[in-house]
Amino acid sequence: MFRRIGLLFLVLCALSVVPTPATAPAGGDPRALAGAFVRQVVAGNGEFMNAHGTGHFEPFLESQSPVATVVSCCDSRVQTQAMEADADNSLFVIRDIGNQIATAAGSVEYGVHHLHTPVLLILGHVRCGAVQAAMGDYSKESPAIRRELDTLKVERGSGWLENVERNVDEQVRDALRTYGADVEEGRLTVLGAVYDFADDLKQGSGKVVFINVNGVTDGTKVKAYIDGCSPPRA
């Protein structure tokens, strides 16, 4: 009898700690949300461990060999599963507001010159808050945030989406200033893309749209590269 009551108590406790969705409603108790997040991580990590045995990790226990260095915005709506379901040992991801080279130069260099990734991908995204902020008056932000917004490449008076694309192109240009020799010698391809979770580019929600290859923004040439042609040179 007591064993059954004890078992029932444990089951009820387990049900009470089922993780809540990550997109918790605004205005919730921060401590409760933090606790829910921890339980969500524990549950999600348990699922990950069950799906990936020891053999999954063996190829990269001692070193990493990613294919691409990715400079992505740290916006929570932009995640690697949009590009690759399992990015372990495949993507060396650097995240900052506005997917910038300038504010993460050392990390980018590590990926390109120490890990020797053959790809450097600048991944912007539609409705980027950092780009929107840089388009307006951000003088009241903290010094740390202002420093990062100062290096964003936007044109005030232009549209939001246009500036998202402009910033990607400018970040590719910055990358080519530093890594142009690697591109010329065939060791590196620099790509620019926009992740469109809102279908603002009218190519489908959640699509990664490539807009720049080694500084070339001509849509026909970019498409030809995606279809299998050699990377174009600016």
Salt bridges, closest charged atoms under 4 A:
ASP29 OD1 - ARG31 NE 3.87
ASP75 OD2 - ARG77 NH2 2.77
ASP75 OD2 - HIS125 NE2 3.68
ASP86 OD2 - HIS52 NE2 3.01
ASP86 OD2 - HIS56 NE2 3.84
ASP88 OD2 - HIS56 NE2 2.79
GLU155 OE1 - ARG166 NH2 3.70
GLU162 OE2 - ARG166 NH2 3.16
GLU170 OE2 - ARG173 NH1 2.89
ASP174 OD2 - LYS153 NZ 3.78
ASP174 OD1 - ARG177 NH1 2.17
ASP182 OD2 - HIS113 NE2 3.11
ASP182 OD1 - ARG187 NH2 3.03
GLU184 OE1 - ARG233 NH1 3.45
GLU185 OE1 - ARG187 NH1 2.10
ASP200 OD1 - ARG127 NH2 2.86
ASP227 OD2 - LYS223 NZ 2.74
